[in-house]
Amino acid sequence: MKAYVLVKATMGQVEDVAGAICELPGVISADVTFGSYDIIALAEVDSARGLGLLVVRRIQSIPGVYQRTLVWRWIRRACHFSLTCEVSL
């Protein structure tokens, strides 16, 4: 099963936390973002129990991770699409 794990990190530690999450078994990627959450990680594990253990025992124990994380379970891919964004400053 795949899931997205949304993580909040302490200011100034976001990149370090994302790097530590990337090192964990079962984590496919961890990307830094901005908004309500600081990091979006994609994980693939064998079961809901395995996902729970990954989040509670591994991700939430990384220094700099807030206690609050959000998990969105990947049910199935509905379609393929591309999203682009342009920012002008």
FIMI-556004 format. One line per field, with one value per atom (N, C-alpha, C): residue number from 1; atom name; x, y, z. Coordinates in steps of 0.2 Angstrom, whole numbers, plus 5000, padded with zeros to 4 digits. Layout:
# residues N
drenza <- c(NUM; ...)
lummi <- c(CA; ...)
xx <- c(X; ...)
yy <- c(Y; ...)
zz <- c(Z; ...)
This chain:
# residues 89
drenza <- c(1; 1; 1; 2; 2; 2; 3; 3; 3; 4; 4; 4; 5; 5; 5; 6; 6; 6; 7; 7; 7; 8; 8; 8; 9; 9; 9; 10; 10; 10; 11; 11; 11; 12; 12; 12; 13; 13; 13; 14; 14; 14; 15; 15; 15; 16; 16; 16; 17; 17; 17; 18; 18; 18; 19; 19; 19; 20; 20; 20; 21; 21; 21; 22; 22; 22; 23; 23; 23; 24; 24; 24; 25; 25; 25; 26; 26; 26; 27; 27; 27; 28; 28; 28; 29; 29; 29; 30; 30; 30; 31; 31; 31; 32; 32; 32; 33; 33; 33; 34; 34; 34; 35; 35; 35; 36; 36; 36; 37; 37; 37; 38; 38; 38; 39; 39; 39; 40; 40; 40; 41; 41; 41; 42; 42; 42; 43; 43; 43; 44; 44; 44; 45; 45; 45; 46; 46; 46; 47; 47; 47; 48; 48; 48; 49; 49; 49; 50; 50; 50; 51; 51; 51; 52; 52; 52; 53; 53; 53; 54; 54; 54; 55; 55; 55; 56; 56; 56; 57; 57; 57; 58; 58; 58; 59; 59; 59; 60; 60; 60; 61; 61; 61; 62; 62; 62; 63; 63; 63; 64; 64; 64; 65; 65; 65; 66; 66; 66; 67; 67; 67; 68; 68; 68; 69; 69; 69; 70; 70; 70; 71; 71; 71; 72; 72; 72; 73; 73; 73; 74; 74; 74; 75; 75; 75; 76; 76; 76; 77; 77; 77; 78; 78; 78; 79; 79; 79; 80; 80; 80; 81; 81; 81; 82; 82; 82; 83; 83; 83; 84; 84; 84; 85; 85; 85; 86; 86; 86; 87; 87; 87; 88; 88; 88; 89; 89; 89)
lummi <- c(N; CA; C; N; CA; C; N; CA; C; N; CA; C; N; CA; C; N; CA; C; N; CA; C; N; CA; C; N; CA; C; N; CA; C; N; CA; C; N; CA; C; N; CA; C; N; CA; C; N; CA; C; N; CA; C; N; CA; C; N; CA; C; N; CA; C; N; CA; C; N; CA; C; N; CA; C; N; CA; C; N; CA; C; N; CA; C; N; CA; C; N; CA; C; N; CA; C; N; CA; C; N; CA; C; N; CA; C; N; CA; C; N; CA; C; N; CA; C; N; CA; C; N; CA; C; N; CA; C; N; CA; C; N; CA; C; N; CA; C; N; CA; C; N; CA; C; N; CA; C; N; CA; C; N; CA; C; N; CA; C; N; CA; C; N; CA; C; N; CA; C; N; CA; C; N; CA; C; N; CA; C; N; CA; C; N; CA; C; N; CA; C; N; CA; C; N; CA; C; N; CA; C; N; CA; C; N; CA; C; N; CA; C; N; CA; C; N; CA; C; N; CA; C; N; CA; C; N; CA; C; N; CA; C; N; CA; C; N; CA; C; N; CA; C; N; CA; C; N; CA; C; N; CA; C; N; CA; C; N; CA; C; N; CA; C; N; CA; C; N; CA; C; N; CA; C; N; CA; C; N; CA; C; N; CA; C; N; CA; C; N; CA; C; N; CA; C; N; CA; C; N; CA; C; N; CA; C; N; CA; C)
xx <- c(5004; 5000; 5004; 5002; 5006; 5002; 5005; 5002; 5006; 5003; 5006; 5006; 5012; 5013; 5015; 5010; 5012; 5015; 5020; 5024; 5025; 5025; 5027; 5033; 5038; 5044; 5046; 5051; 5053; 5056; 5055; 5058; 5066; 5069; 5076; 5078; 5074; 5076; 5072; 5069; 5065; 5069; 5074; 5078; 5081; 5084; 5087; 5082; 5076; 5070; 5068; 5068; 5066; 5071; 5078; 5083; 5083; 5081; 5081; 5075; 5069; 5064; 5065; 5069; 5071; 5075; 5079; 5083; 5079; 5073; 5069; 5067; 5067; 5065; 5057; 5055; 5048; 5046; 5051; 5050; 5052; 5048; 5050; 5053; 5050; 5052; 5050; 5053; 5051; 5053; 5048; 5048; 5047; 5051; 5050; 5045; 5040; 5035; 5033; 5028; 5026; 5019; 5016; 5009; 5008; 5002; 5000; 5005; 5009; 5014; 5020; 5026; 5032; 5035; 5033; 5036; 5030; 5031; 5026; 5030; 5029; 5033; 5028; 5031; 5027; 5030; 5026; 5029; 5025; 5028; 5025; 5027; 5022; 5023; 5018; 5019; 5015; 5008; 5007; 5000; 4999; 4992; 4991; 4995; 4996; 5000; 5007; 5010; 5017; 5017; 5012; 5011; 5011; 5007; 5007; 5013; 5017; 5023; 5028; 5028; 5033; 5032; 5025; 5024; 5025; 5022; 5023; 5030; 5033; 5039; 5045; 5045; 5051; 5050; 5045; 5045; 5044; 5039; 5038; 5043; 5048; 5054; 5060; 5059; 5065; 5065; 5071; 5071; 5069; 5065; 5063; 5056; 5053; 5046; 5041; 5036; 5031; 5027; 5023; 5019; 5014; 5012; 5006; 5008; 5006; 5007; 5000; 5000; 4993; 4995; 4991; 4992; 4986; 4988; 4983; 4984; 4980; 4981; 4980; 4984; 4983; 4979; 4973; 4968; 4970; 4970; 4971; 4973; 4976; 4978; 4971; 4968; 4962; 4964; 4969; 4971; 4978; 4980; 4987; 4986; 4990; 4989; 4996; 4997; 5003; 5000; 5004; 5002; 5009; 5008; 5013; 5011; 5016; 5015; 5021; 5019; 5023; 5023; 5028; 5029; 5033; 5030; 5034; 5035; 5041; 5042; 5044)
yy <- c(4994; 5000; 5006; 5011; 5018; 5023; 5028; 5033; 5039; 5045; 5051; 5053; 5055; 5057; 5065; 5069; 5076; 5078; 5081; 5082; 5089; 5092; 5098; 5098; 5102; 5102; 5109; 5109; 5115; 5119; 5126; 5131; 5130; 5130; 5129; 5122; 5117; 5110; 5106; 5110; 5106; 5102; 5105; 5101; 5095; 5096; 5090; 5085; 5087; 5082; 5078; 5082; 5078; 5073; 5075; 5071; 5064; 5065; 5060; 5055; 5058; 5054; 5050; 5053; 5049; 5043; 5043; 5038; 5032; 5033; 5027; 5022; 5015; 5010; 5011; 5010; 5011; 5018; 5023; 5029; 5030; 5032; 5032; 5039; 5045; 5051; 5056; 5061; 5066; 5073; 5077; 5083; 5089; 5094; 5100; 5105; 5107; 5112; 5117; 5121; 5126; 5127; 5129; 5129; 5126; 5123; 5120; 5114; 5111; 5106; 5108; 5105; 5107; 5102; 5096; 5090; 5085; 5083; 5078; 5072; 5066; 5060; 5055; 5051; 5046; 5039; 5035; 5029; 5023; 5017; 5011; 5006; 5003; 4997; 4992; 4986; 4980; 4981; 4985; 4985; 4991; 4992; 4998; 4998; 4992; 4992; 4994; 4992; 4994; 5002; 5005; 5012; 5015; 5013; 5016; 5016; 5010; 5009; 5014; 5015; 5020; 5027; 5029; 5036; 5037; 5032; 5034; 5032; 5027; 5025; 5028; 5029; 5031; 5039; 5041; 5048; 5053; 5051; 5056; 5056; 5051; 5051; 5055; 5057; 5061; 5068; 5070; 5077; 5082; 5087; 5092; 5091; 5085; 5084; 5086; 5090; 5091; 5085; 5084; 5078; 5077; 5082; 5082; 5080; 5074; 5072; 5070; 5070; 5068; 5063; 5057; 5052; 5051; 5052; 5050; 5044; 5039; 5032; 5033; 5030; 5029; 5024; 5025; 5019; 5017; 5021; 5019; 5025; 5024; 5030; 5031; 5037; 5038; 5040; 5044; 5046; 5049; 5050; 5053; 5060; 5064; 5071; 5075; 5080; 5084; 5091; 5094; 5100; 5105; 5111; 5115; 5122; 5125; 5131; 5136; 5142; 5148; 5153; 5155; 5160; 5166; 5172; 5178; 5183; 5185; 5189; 5196)
zz <- c(5000; 5000; 5000; 4996; 4996; 5000; 5003; 5007; 5006; 5006; 5007; 5015; 5017; 5024; 5024; 5027; 5027; 5034; 5034; 5040; 5041; 5048; 5050; 5053; 5052; 5055; 5058; 5063; 5066; 5061; 5062; 5057; 5057; 5052; 5051; 5051; 5052; 5052; 5046; 5042; 5037; 5032; 5029; 5025; 5028; 5034; 5038; 5039; 5041; 5043; 5036; 5031; 5024; 5023; 5024; 5022; 5026; 5033; 5037; 5035; 5033; 5031; 5025; 5020; 5014; 5016; 5021; 5023; 5026; 5028; 5031; 5026; 5028; 5024; 5023; 5016; 5015; 5012; 5013; 5010; 5003; 4998; 4991; 4990; 4993; 4992; 4998; 4999; 5004; 5001; 4999; 4996; 5001; 5001; 5005; 5001; 5005; 5002; 5007; 5005; 5010; 5010; 5016; 5017; 5024; 5024; 5031; 5033; 5028; 5030; 5027; 5029; 5027; 5022; 5023; 5019; 5017; 5011; 5009; 5007; 5011; 5009; 5006; 5001; 4998; 5001; 5004; 5007; 5004; 5004; 5002; 5007; 5010; 5015; 5013; 5017; 5016; 5019; 5024; 5027; 5031; 5033; 5037; 5044; 5046; 5053; 5051; 5046; 5044; 5043; 5040; 5039; 5046; 5050; 5057; 5060; 5060; 5063; 5060; 5053; 5050; 5052; 5053; 5055; 5062; 5067; 5074; 5077; 5075; 5078; 5074; 5068; 5064; 5062; 5059; 5056; 5062; 5067; 5072; 5077; 5077; 5082; 5079; 5073; 5070; 5074; 5076; 5079; 5074; 5076; 5072; 5069; 5070; 5068; 5073; 5071; 5076; 5077; 5083; 5084; 5079; 5076; 5071; 5064; 5062; 5055; 5052; 5045; 5042; 5037; 5037; 5032; 5027; 5021; 5016; 5012; 5013; 5010; 5003; 4999; 4992; 4990; 4988; 4986; 4979; 4974; 4968; 4963; 4958; 4954; 4949; 4949; 4946; 4938; 4937; 4931; 4931; 4925; 4924; 4922; 4925; 4923; 4925; 4922; 4923; 4926; 4931; 4933; 4933; 4930; 4930; 4933; 4936; 4939; 4937; 4936; 4935; 4940; 4942; 4947; 4945; 4945; 4943; 4949; 4950; 4956; 4953)
